[in-house]
Structures are given as structure tokens and as C-alpha cells.
Amino acid sequence: MRINNAYSNDELAGFACVCCGACCRIEGGIVRLSDGEIARIAAYLGMSEQEFIDQETDISPDRKCLILKDAPDGSGTCGMLDDQGLCRIHPVKPDQCASFPYDWANDDSSLSCAGLRALRAKTCQMMG
């Protein structure tokens, strides 16, 4: 299901992630987890599913699923970032993370995402 109305498929064909992690630092961002993702991430971290749920997830605001916890420092960033700002679960990251910005993006995603900013600048140059 594609919920990205901010960028066309043609625009995104030129997208290149610069691995800056800005998409992991959007205050108020929510990463929803499926049962399969919980099992996959827990196994990768060497935890039982229940340990992972208890330590690394919260209930979503709409109470429909579990979400990744924010960092404990109150910054609103993803709790899966390590001390260097890199994703601790990158090889098994949730589908929501892996599908950005192809399947979803906010209208203002280019404000935080360097790859989308570069893409927008390139598109504007080509147009005029």
C-alpha cells in the first residue's frame, strides 16, 4: 500500500539515501511493528520476543499495535539508534523504515531528509 502523496514514482527514481539517519530523528515519529518484525528483531538482538516487547516497545497512540520506543533521553529520536547515531537493527529494520520514502513520506520529509532535499533541488534545476 502506497501512502506517499508527497513524491511521484518518477521523482523517487533518482532518490539516493545518504544514510544520515534524519528519518530516525523526527520528533513524534512512530514506527509500527508487525508480529513478524518483533520476532525478527528480537532474534537479531538475542532477546526473547517478550523481552523485546517489554524493553523496546510501547503501545501506539491509537492502541492498535506496538511501536518502537523513543530514545530514553527525551529527544524523540528512535530508540534503536546507537551512541554513534547508527541503527542497531539495520539488517532487520522494520518494513516501515526500509520503505521510506518509496512507500511513505510526509509532505515535509524533505526538510529533514538530505537525500530528498538533494532530489528536490535536482528536480527544481531541471525544471527551470
ZIPEVEN-V434871 format. One record per backbone hydrogen bond with DSSP energy under -1.0 kcal/mol. CO is the residue of the C=O (numbers start at 1). NH is the residue of the N-H. If there is no record, write none. Layout:
CO_NH / CO_NH
This chain:
8_12 / 11_14 / 12_15 / 21_24 / 22_25 / 24_78 / 26_29 / 31_68 / 34_38 / 35_39 / 36_40 / 37_41 / 38_42 / 39_43 / 40_44 / 41_45 / 42_47 / 48_52 / 49_53 / 50_54 / 51_55 / 52_56 / 53_57 / 56_69 / 58_67 / 60_63 / 65_60 / 66_33 / 67_58 / 69_79 / 71_74 / 77_71 / 78_81 / 80_88 / 82_85 / 86_82 / 89_92 / 90_93 / 94_98 / 95_99 / 97_100 / 99_103 / 103_3 / 106_109 / 108_111 / 109_112 / 109_113 / 113_117 / 114_118 / 115_119 / 116_120 / 117_121 / 118_122 / 119_123 / 120_124 / 121_125 / 122_126 / 123_127 / 124_128
